[in-house]
Amino acid sequence: QVQLVESGGGLVQAGGSLRLSCAASGIDFSISTMGWYRQTPGKQRELVARIKTGGFTTYADSVKGRFTISRDVAKNTVYLQLNSLKLEDTAVYYCNTPLTLREWGQGTQVTVSS
C-alpha cells in the first residue's frame, strides 16, 4: 500500500525559506520519478518540481531558481527546498509519482506573508 506523508510547511515571511519533506512507503523509490505539486483553492494542482532516478530535475518556470528538489533513496524521502518565497507560493504542497499518480497524501500548508 502506497503512502505519501508530507511535512515541513508553515508560515513564513516573503523572502524566507522552508524545507518540505515527503516520506514515501510502498514505492520502489530507487526507480521512481518523484514530484512536488501545489494547489491553491479554486485552481488545479500543478507540478512544480520533478526528480528522475538519475537525479535529473525539472522545475516550473514560476519556481525555477528558487526551489530545489532532492531525494534520499536510503530514507525513501524526497525534499523541496523553498527559497526566496513569494506571496504567490502560498499553497498546499503534495508529493507524488508523476508517471503514475498514487493516492494523494494530506499535503503540507505553506503560507507566505508580507
Secondary structure, DSSP 8 states (H G I E B T S, - for coil): --EEEEE--EEEETT--EEEEEEEESS-GGG--EEEEEE-TTS--EEEEEE-TTS-EEE-TTTTTTEEEEEEGGGTEEEEEE-S--GGG-EEEEEE-TTS-------EEEEEE-
